[in-house]
Amino acid sequence: MIKLLILATILIGLLGVLLKRNLLLKILAMDVMGTGIISLFVLAASRNGNRTPTVIPNPPDAYADPVPQAVILTAIVIGFSILSLLLVCATTLAKRYPTLDSHDIEGRSDP
C-alpha cells in the first residue's frame, strides 16, 4: 500500500512537470517527484531492518544499512540545491520577461 502511494506521488510529480505551463508549478512538481523517488529509496533501504548496526558480540540479524542512508541524505541535499538554483533562474526569468508561462518565454526571440 505504501509503495503504491509513493508511486502515485512520483506519477503526480511527473505529470505536473509535463503538463503545467507555469515555471513555478513545474519546479514544485519536480520537487514532489524527487520527494517520491527519495521515499521509494528509503522504503527499499528499510526492508532489511530497523536496528542500528553496532559492534556487539551477538549482532542482530536484521539491521539498517547505513550506506543507503548516507546516499539518500546526499540526494536530499543535492535536490535542495537544485531546487534553490531553479527558483533563482525562475525569478531571473520573471524579471526579464513579465510572465512565467513557459510557452510565452520560449516563443520570444529576445537574445
PyMOL commands that place a pseudoatom at each C-alpha (Angstrom):
pseudoatom trace, name=CA, resn=MET, resi=1, chain=A, elem=C, hetatm=0, pos=[0.000, 0.000, 0.000]
pseudoatom trace, name=CA, resn=ILE, resi=2, chain=A, elem=C, hetatm=0, pos=[2.797, 2.428, 0.897]
pseudoatom trace, name=CA, resn=LYS, resi=3, chain=A, elem=C, hetatm=0, pos=[4.613, 1.582, -2.318]
pseudoatom trace, name=CA, resn=LEU, resi=4, chain=A, elem=C, hetatm=0, pos=[1.507, 2.471, -4.347]
pseudoatom trace, name=CA, resn=LEU, resi=5, chain=A, elem=C, hetatm=0, pos=[1.241, 5.842, -2.595]
pseudoatom trace, name=CA, resn=ILE, resi=6, chain=A, elem=C, hetatm=0, pos=[4.890, 6.572, -3.292]
pseudoatom trace, name=CA, resn=LEU, resi=7, chain=A, elem=C, hetatm=0, pos=[4.495, 5.598, -6.953]
pseudoatom trace, name=CA, resn=ALA, resi=8, chain=A, elem=C, hetatm=0, pos=[1.398, 7.815, -7.171]
pseudoatom trace, name=CA, resn=THR, resi=9, chain=A, elem=C, hetatm=0, pos=[3.454, 10.712, -5.776]
pseudoatom trace, name=CA, resn=ILE, resi=10, chain=A, elem=C, hetatm=0, pos=[6.116, 10.146, -8.440]
pseudoatom trace, name=CA, resn=LEU, resi=11, chain=A, elem=C, hetatm=0, pos=[3.458, 9.963, -11.170]
pseudoatom trace, name=CA, resn=ILE, resi=12, chain=A, elem=C, hetatm=0, pos=[1.737, 13.147, -9.965]
pseudoatom trace, name=CA, resn=GLY, resi=13, chain=A, elem=C, hetatm=0, pos=[5.076, 14.976, -9.999]
pseudoatom trace, name=CA, resn=LEU, resi=14, chain=A, elem=C, hetatm=0, pos=[5.895, 13.695, -13.486]
pseudoatom trace, name=CA, resn=LEU, resi=15, chain=A, elem=C, hetatm=0, pos=[2.512, 14.743, -14.836]
pseudoatom trace, name=CA, resn=GLY, resi=16, chain=A, elem=C, hetatm=0, pos=[2.943, 18.165, -13.267]
pseudoatom trace, name=CA, resn=VAL, resi=17, chain=A, elem=C, hetatm=0, pos=[6.326, 18.622, -14.946]
pseudoatom trace, name=CA, resn=LEU, resi=18, chain=A, elem=C, hetatm=0, pos=[4.958, 17.555, -18.324]
pseudoatom trace, name=CA, resn=LEU, resi=19, chain=A, elem=C, hetatm=0, pos=[1.559, 19.277, -18.320]
pseudoatom trace, name=CA, resn=LYS, resi=20, chain=A, elem=C, hetatm=0, pos=[1.922, 22.547, -16.397]
pseudoatom trace, name=CA, resn=ARG, resi=21, chain=A, elem=C, hetatm=0, pos=[2.931, 25.722, -18.227]
pseudoatom trace, name=CA, resn=ASN, resi=22, chain=A, elem=C, hetatm=0, pos=[3.831, 27.867, -15.215]
pseudoatom trace, name=CA, resn=LEU, resi=23, chain=A, elem=C, hetatm=0, pos=[7.510, 27.539, -14.336]
pseudoatom trace, name=CA, resn=LEU, resi=24, chain=A, elem=C, hetatm=0, pos=[6.946, 27.704, -10.574]
pseudoatom trace, name=CA, resn=LEU, resi=25, chain=A, elem=C, hetatm=0, pos=[4.397, 24.892, -10.778]
pseudoatom trace, name=CA, resn=LYS, resi=26, chain=A, elem=C, hetatm=0, pos=[6.853, 22.853, -12.850]
pseudoatom trace, name=CA, resn=ILE, resi=27, chain=A, elem=C, hetatm=0, pos=[9.539, 23.383, -10.193]
pseudoatom trace, name=CA, resn=LEU, resi=28, chain=A, elem=C, hetatm=0, pos=[7.101, 22.413, -7.431]
pseudoatom trace, name=CA, resn=ALA, resi=29, chain=A, elem=C, hetatm=0, pos=[6.071, 19.284, -9.368]
pseudoatom trace, name=CA, resn=MET, resi=30, chain=A, elem=C, hetatm=0, pos=[9.724, 18.359, -9.850]
pseudoatom trace, name=CA, resn=ASP, resi=31, chain=A, elem=C, hetatm=0, pos=[10.267, 18.683, -6.102]
pseudoatom trace, name=CA, resn=VAL, resi=32, chain=A, elem=C, hetatm=0, pos=[7.239, 16.433, -5.443]
pseudoatom trace, name=CA, resn=MET, resi=33, chain=A, elem=C, hetatm=0, pos=[8.620, 13.862, -7.873]
pseudoatom trace, name=CA, resn=GLY, resi=34, chain=A, elem=C, hetatm=0, pos=[12.043, 13.996, -6.218]
pseudoatom trace, name=CA, resn=THR, resi=35, chain=A, elem=C, hetatm=0, pos=[10.465, 13.529, -2.798]
pseudoatom trace, name=CA, resn=GLY, resi=36, chain=A, elem=C, hetatm=0, pos=[8.630, 10.463, -4.104]
pseudoatom trace, name=CA, resn=ILE, resi=37, chain=A, elem=C, hetatm=0, pos=[11.820, 8.986, -5.513]
pseudoatom trace, name=CA, resn=ILE, resi=38, chain=A, elem=C, hetatm=0, pos=[13.701, 9.553, -2.259]
pseudoatom trace, name=CA, resn=SER, resi=39, chain=A, elem=C, hetatm=0, pos=[10.798, 7.969, -0.362]
pseudoatom trace, name=CA, resn=LEU, resi=40, chain=A, elem=C, hetatm=0, pos=[10.965, 4.946, -2.659]
pseudoatom trace, name=CA, resn=PHE, resi=41, chain=A, elem=C, hetatm=0, pos=[14.667, 4.516, -1.926]
pseudoatom trace, name=CA, resn=VAL, resi=42, chain=A, elem=C, hetatm=0, pos=[14.080, 4.924, 1.811]
pseudoatom trace, name=CA, resn=LEU, resi=43, chain=A, elem=C, hetatm=0, pos=[11.385, 2.250, 1.650]
pseudoatom trace, name=CA, resn=ALA, resi=44, chain=A, elem=C, hetatm=0, pos=[13.697, -0.099, -0.237]
pseudoatom trace, name=CA, resn=ALA, resi=45, chain=A, elem=C, hetatm=0, pos=[16.575, 0.502, 2.197]
pseudoatom trace, name=CA, resn=SER, resi=46, chain=A, elem=C, hetatm=0, pos=[14.465, -0.036, 5.312]
pseudoatom trace, name=CA, resn=ARG, resi=47, chain=A, elem=C, hetatm=0, pos=[13.342, -3.548, 4.402]
pseudoatom trace, name=CA, resn=ASN, resi=48, chain=A, elem=C, hetatm=0, pos=[16.465, -5.124, 5.859]
pseudoatom trace, name=CA, resn=GLY, resi=49, chain=A, elem=C, hetatm=0, pos=[15.776, -3.997, 9.403]
pseudoatom trace, name=CA, resn=ASN, resi=50, chain=A, elem=C, hetatm=0, pos=[15.282, -1.131, 11.767]
pseudoatom trace, name=CA, resn=ARG, resi=51, chain=A, elem=C, hetatm=0, pos=[18.104, -1.616, 14.249]
pseudoatom trace, name=CA, resn=THR, resi=52, chain=A, elem=C, hetatm=0, pos=[21.306, 0.381, 14.229]
pseudoatom trace, name=CA, resn=PRO, resi=53, chain=A, elem=C, hetatm=0, pos=[24.415, -1.626, 13.339]
pseudoatom trace, name=CA, resn=THR, resi=54, chain=A, elem=C, hetatm=0, pos=[26.575, -1.644, 16.454]
pseudoatom trace, name=CA, resn=VAL, resi=55, chain=A, elem=C, hetatm=0, pos=[29.654, -3.578, 17.448]
pseudoatom trace, name=CA, resn=ILE, resi=56, chain=A, elem=C, hetatm=0, pos=[28.372, -6.123, 19.950]
pseudoatom trace, name=CA, resn=PRO, resi=57, chain=A, elem=C, hetatm=0, pos=[29.195, -9.799, 20.497]
pseudoatom trace, name=CA, resn=ASN, resi=58, chain=A, elem=C, hetatm=0, pos=[25.855, -11.099, 19.149]
pseudoatom trace, name=CA, resn=PRO, resi=59, chain=A, elem=C, hetatm=0, pos=[24.703, -8.739, 16.369]
pseudoatom trace, name=CA, resn=PRO, resi=60, chain=A, elem=C, hetatm=0, pos=[21.030, -8.869, 15.362]
pseudoatom trace, name=CA, resn=ASP, resi=61, chain=A, elem=C, hetatm=0, pos=[20.211, -10.454, 12.038]
pseudoatom trace, name=CA, resn=ALA, resi=62, chain=A, elem=C, hetatm=0, pos=[18.234, -7.553, 10.632]
pseudoatom trace, name=CA, resn=TYR, resi=63, chain=A, elem=C, hetatm=0, pos=[19.881, -4.161, 10.867]
pseudoatom trace, name=CA, resn=ALA, resi=64, chain=A, elem=C, hetatm=0, pos=[19.621, -0.998, 8.816]
pseudoatom trace, name=CA, resn=ASP, resi=65, chain=A, elem=C, hetatm=0, pos=[22.460, -0.500, 6.367]
pseudoatom trace, name=CA, resn=PRO, resi=66, chain=A, elem=C, hetatm=0, pos=[23.999, 2.970, 6.860]
pseudoatom trace, name=CA, resn=VAL, resi=67, chain=A, elem=C, hetatm=0, pos=[25.314, 3.310, 3.285]
pseudoatom trace, name=CA, resn=PRO, resi=68, chain=A, elem=C, hetatm=0, pos=[21.891, 3.799, 1.606]
pseudoatom trace, name=CA, resn=GLN, resi=69, chain=A, elem=C, hetatm=0, pos=[21.001, 6.228, 4.382]
pseudoatom trace, name=CA, resn=ALA, resi=70, chain=A, elem=C, hetatm=0, pos=[24.078, 8.318, 3.597]
pseudoatom trace, name=CA, resn=VAL, resi=71, chain=A, elem=C, hetatm=0, pos=[23.300, 8.226, -0.131]
pseudoatom trace, name=CA, resn=ILE, resi=72, chain=A, elem=C, hetatm=0, pos=[19.716, 9.327, 0.498]
pseudoatom trace, name=CA, resn=LEU, resi=73, chain=A, elem=C, hetatm=0, pos=[20.898, 12.167, 2.735]
pseudoatom trace, name=CA, resn=THR, resi=74, chain=A, elem=C, hetatm=0, pos=[23.229, 13.289, -0.054]
pseudoatom trace, name=CA, resn=ALA, resi=75, chain=A, elem=C, hetatm=0, pos=[20.357, 13.091, -2.562]
pseudoatom trace, name=CA, resn=ILE, resi=76, chain=A, elem=C, hetatm=0, pos=[18.199, 15.275, -0.320]
pseudoatom trace, name=CA, resn=VAL, resi=77, chain=A, elem=C, hetatm=0, pos=[20.924, 17.933, -0.108]
pseudoatom trace, name=CA, resn=ILE, resi=78, chain=A, elem=C, hetatm=0, pos=[21.536, 17.859, -3.863]
pseudoatom trace, name=CA, resn=GLY, resi=79, chain=A, elem=C, hetatm=0, pos=[17.788, 18.064, -4.529]
pseudoatom trace, name=CA, resn=PHE, resi=80, chain=A, elem=C, hetatm=0, pos=[17.507, 21.093, -2.266]
pseudoatom trace, name=CA, resn=SER, resi=81, chain=A, elem=C, hetatm=0, pos=[20.389, 22.839, -4.030]
pseudoatom trace, name=CA, resn=ILE, resi=82, chain=A, elem=C, hetatm=0, pos=[18.880, 22.133, -7.461]
pseudoatom trace, name=CA, resn=LEU, resi=83, chain=A, elem=C, hetatm=0, pos=[15.517, 23.433, -6.254]
pseudoatom trace, name=CA, resn=SER, resi=84, chain=A, elem=C, hetatm=0, pos=[17.069, 26.663, -4.995]
pseudoatom trace, name=CA, resn=LEU, resi=85, chain=A, elem=C, hetatm=0, pos=[19.007, 27.113, -8.242]
pseudoatom trace, name=CA, resn=LEU, resi=86, chain=A, elem=C, hetatm=0, pos=[15.831, 26.606, -10.287]
pseudoatom trace, name=CA, resn=LEU, resi=87, chain=A, elem=C, hetatm=0, pos=[13.974, 29.156, -8.175]
pseudoatom trace, name=CA, resn=VAL, resi=88, chain=A, elem=C, hetatm=0, pos=[16.747, 31.700, -8.767]
pseudoatom trace, name=CA, resn=CYS, resi=89, chain=A, elem=C, hetatm=0, pos=[16.552, 31.016, -12.510]
pseudoatom trace, name=CA, resn=ALA, resi=90, chain=A, elem=C, hetatm=0, pos=[12.759, 31.401, -12.438]
pseudoatom trace, name=CA, resn=THR, resi=91, chain=A, elem=C, hetatm=0, pos=[12.976, 34.733, -10.627]
pseudoatom trace, name=CA, resn=THR, resi=92, chain=A, elem=C, hetatm=0, pos=[15.593, 35.910, -13.150]
pseudoatom trace, name=CA, resn=LEU, resi=93, chain=A, elem=C, hetatm=0, pos=[13.251, 34.959, -15.984]
pseudoatom trace, name=CA, resn=ALA, resi=94, chain=A, elem=C, hetatm=0, pos=[10.380, 36.708, -14.198]
pseudoatom trace, name=CA, resn=LYS, resi=95, chain=A, elem=C, hetatm=0, pos=[12.436, 39.898, -14.048]
pseudoatom trace, name=CA, resn=ARG, resi=96, chain=A, elem=C, hetatm=0, pos=[13.422, 39.676, -17.705]
pseudoatom trace, name=CA, resn=TYR, resi=97, chain=A, elem=C, hetatm=0, pos=[10.006, 38.675, -19.066]
pseudoatom trace, name=CA, resn=PRO, resi=98, chain=A, elem=C, hetatm=0, pos=[6.721, 39.740, -17.467]
pseudoatom trace, name=CA, resn=THR, resi=99, chain=A, elem=C, hetatm=0, pos=[5.420, 36.147, -17.392]
pseudoatom trace, name=CA, resn=LEU, resi=100, chain=A, elem=C, hetatm=0, pos=[6.272, 32.718, -16.038]
pseudoatom trace, name=CA, resn=ASP, resi=101, chain=A, elem=C, hetatm=0, pos=[4.418, 30.862, -18.796]
pseudoatom trace, name=CA, resn=SER, resi=102, chain=A, elem=C, hetatm=0, pos=[6.961, 28.571, -20.418]
pseudoatom trace, name=CA, resn=HIS, resi=103, chain=A, elem=C, hetatm=0, pos=[5.305, 28.720, -23.846]
pseudoatom trace, name=CA, resn=ASP, resi=104, chain=A, elem=C, hetatm=0, pos=[5.398, 32.517, -23.889]
pseudoatom trace, name=CA, resn=ILE, resi=105, chain=A, elem=C, hetatm=0, pos=[9.058, 32.593, -22.819]
pseudoatom trace, name=CA, resn=GLU, resi=106, chain=A, elem=C, hetatm=0, pos=[10.048, 30.015, -25.468]
pseudoatom trace, name=CA, resn=GLY, resi=107, chain=A, elem=C, hetatm=0, pos=[8.225, 31.982, -28.177]
pseudoatom trace, name=CA, resn=ARG, resi=108, chain=A, elem=C, hetatm=0, pos=[10.151, 35.194, -27.583]
pseudoatom trace, name=CA, resn=SER, resi=109, chain=A, elem=C, hetatm=0, pos=[13.086, 35.946, -29.854]
pseudoatom trace, name=CA, resn=ASP, resi=110, chain=A, elem=C, hetatm=0, pos=[14.988, 38.236, -27.436]
pseudoatom trace, name=CA, resn=PRO, resi=111, chain=A, elem=C, hetatm=0, pos=[18.690, 37.306, -27.165]
for i in range(1, 111): cmd.bond("trace and resi %d" % i, "trace and resi %d" % (i + 1))
show_as sticks, trace
zoom trace
